[in-house]
Amino acid sequence: MSSDNERSDEPDAGAPEQLALIRETVRRAKVPRAKPRTWRGATLAGELPVARVLVNKGALHLDQYFDYAVPEELDADAQPGVRVRVRFGAGGRQVRGGRREGGGLIDGFLIERRAESDYQGALAALAYVVSPEPVLGPELLALSRAVADRYAGSLADVLQLAVPPRNGRAESKPSPAPLPPPSAPSPGTWERYTQGRGFLRALAEGGAPRAVWTALPGPHWPEEIARAVAATLASGRGALVVVPDGRTAGRVDAALTEVMGKGHHALLTADSGPEKRYREWLAVRRGSVRAVVGTRAAMFAPVADLGLVAVWDDGDSSHSDDNAPFPHVREVLELRATHGRCAFLLGGTNCTVEAAQLVESGWALPLRADREQLRIAAPLVRTVGDGELARDGAARSARLPSLAWQTVRDGLRSGPVLVQVPRRGYAPRLACERCREPARCRHCLGPLQAPDQQDLNCTWCGRAETAWTCTSCGGRRLRAQIVGARRTAEELGRAFPAVPVRTSGRDHILDSVPDQPALVVSTPGAEPVAEGGYAAALLLDGWAMVGRPDLRAGEEALRRWTAAAALVRGQPEGGTVVIVAEPTLRPVQALVRWDPVGHARRELAERAEFGFPPVSRMASVTGPPEAIAAYLAATELPPEAEVLGPVPLPGAAPGRPRRQGDAPPGATWERALVRVPPGRGAALAAALKAAQAARTARGSGDPVRIRIDPPDIG
């Protein structure tokens, strides 16, 4: 017997110890280990082990909350309002270890924690908490739900607009400590308005006035908005201001800094970049900042203890979101004012029909200046109609009437002159010089244009045209139907060779110009601000704006004209505006009298007579003809609903980018309008949403696009 055998027989020999270790390893291996994203076998949270989650799925039939189990490891971070990741779409058959498994990972928001679930089957577990930062508060959630219901959309789609994307670097930095409220400001230029002083006093005392403000022309309106915000902050509440674009936001931002100092407000615009914008948004969400000025997405800014919501120039198309469910800033801020019982201010140099309806219904009160103050602030407006153009030799040869040339010459003696042209480019639309037949492409019959002085191409297919011949008379010479901004700048430069000419348009927009003699040629909406105001302004081709086949053509033309004319000095300082349009047109008369409120009231009365929005509530249903017919047949519309159409929609022009909502290339889509009387808008939205949810649940392939209160109905 060897010594090795003798040692192996001892009780504490090595072999039994090795067997024991093996048995222990096998025993531990049989215990299920909790894995992240499935958490199979993991212990659940001791209190409130169920999380109610809104998954980031915009389909209407999934517009509901889903319950998930909360593992103990995620208990501390899984709080209401945080971003989470969950498994979705596994079905009820993949259950292991008491947990539902499978499905794809998807983002979501944790809405609440619960002790029990209404679902009787096994729950999937939260995969993980993206960030412990709560970004979805109860007020923002309630607002988003109200917006989704009003526009027949899903809550997930609204939250995509309301909560900006996460930026980890911005989230890791603390927000500054909040500053004490500023003191109540003096009325300043609010004294020019009949109820201006009382409006500011009501804000400073914690009141909630609602006003439709027709601002006087001139440079003072940003400061007046800033004083309203400062008065609201002085009462210990927050304020929110939404403007149409970044240039306007910059003006209000500078005025707020001048009135209150730095650190009291945040600027939320897309120009800031994702990190800075999210950092500013977090400062608002954390309560470090109580005032916000921003563009469209800022309408959802989570301002604490909101006391004032304000929107400037609500007729601008930028206030209507192009993403589902297509909310409008004005309507969202109306919801915030109603639910939050805060003040509401709708301002602009113009007055929309919707604003006139708010006053007509008594929901808001008018805030205007008297005629004496208006005569001091507004410029002199003169018109040039078709009769004057026919008798004016200068207008026939150079397109600009003698009155316009004289106004430019007089204005350049004291400052810059603004020239508004409805089209950009050199000669956007061309016609035969002999017979006036529009020039069209030989390949696709699209209209020809000359974006540069020597280039001629098709606006549909983009092909160059080098040997054009008129198909009607055989002519080879072209003339401009609508002269663009570049051609106008060239003509003015030749007429005034010693004066600099600046252009501002879509490709290059100027923010401001100095108070020196210059010609500033701009397209509508791109007019730069002149230091000290423009000495004069020319509004050319007014017929091109009024003659559009749209219900809002007159209202939109007046809004564009007043926005440009408001940049001109007042009549006592010699400010003059010349508009080339027929003087008998209603928008032209409203501009001459500077009476946008009267124009809006007349438009509202006519729409009420014919049942057009905003007196009625309307929805558009767009899609293939068969899908439209099936959808309308399956929808349980309110008894008062009236279906108009459907009618064919014009397809997208060949060679142009397809816009959201356009039919695919080669497809024919139709549009039906559904109209209901006042007070039945909620029932219409609910019916359309229910029908769309049932349709998406069945997996119908043909798309049907729903839009409540479409801005353009033709």
Helices and strands as residue ranges (DSSP letters): H 3-8, H 14-29, E 50-55, G 60-62, E 66-69, G 72-74, E 83-88, E 95-96, E 99-100, E 104-114, E 126-131, H 138-150, H 155-162, H 168-172, G 188-192, H 196-204, E 210-214, H 221-234, E 238-242, H 246-260, E 265-268, G 270-272, H 274-285, E 291-294, G 296-300, E 306-312, G 317-319, H 329-340, E 343-348, H 353-360, E 365-367, H 371-377, E 380-384, H 386-391, H 393-398, H 402-411, E 417-420, E 429-432, E 448-449, E 457-458, E 478-482, H 485-495, E 501-504, E 512-513, E 519-522, E 529-530, E 536-539, H 542-546, H 553-565, G 571-573, E 576-580, H 586-593, H 596-610, E 617-623, H 625-634, E 642-648, E 670-676, H 681-698, E 705-708
